[in-house]
Amino acid sequence: MEPCESIDSGDRAFLQVVDAALAEAARRSGPWLVCRAGCTECCLGPFPITQLDARRLRLGLAELEAHDPGRAASVRERVRQAAGQMGDDDPCPALDLASGLCDLYAARPILCRAFGPPVRCGSEEDLAVCELCFQGASDSEIAACEAVIDRDGLESALLDRLDQSTGACGETTVALALST
């Protein structure tokens, strides 16, 4: 198996673990979790993503081009506009402003997947929660909904393999990842 094919299959397995943990957190969060399709509060400004996220986004855009060239062209145009300069209030180039939906949703970065429910990544002590969710909730109510993703360091191992096989390392942004 080619190194990148192995990384891609490892990434798919990692995403299954992450998505399952987040689905359980969303189930436990119930009405506290107000994130819905069309809510784009977390889709503003440049934010750091990993090279694994960048690879996934590029593959997702290639798949979109194969199935919906017009939508893919729209993403590429938004990427072109955002790559030059992106401010804190500018939307992510993957976001379709007309629908309020992410055109690359299936390929979205881990940060995007994990936004909303209370999430702890690996052994991190900070518990991230969307500021629109859990309004009025106590610390114990929030903790009861917590998801721990990447408990076993799968993402770090995949990032190391990606760096070794392609030289891709460090953080980037959605716009920069898709502009290459």
Buried (B, 14 or more C-beta within 10 A) or exposed (E): EEEBEEBBEBBEEBBEBBEEBBEBBBEBBEEBBBBEEEBBEBBBEBBEBBBBBBBBBBBBBEBBBEEEEEBBEBBBEBBEEBBEEBEEEBBBBBBBEEEBBBBBEEBBBBBBBBBBBBBBBEEEEEBBBBEEBBEEBEEEEBEEBBBBBBEEEBBEBBBEBBBEEEEBEEEBBBBBBBBE
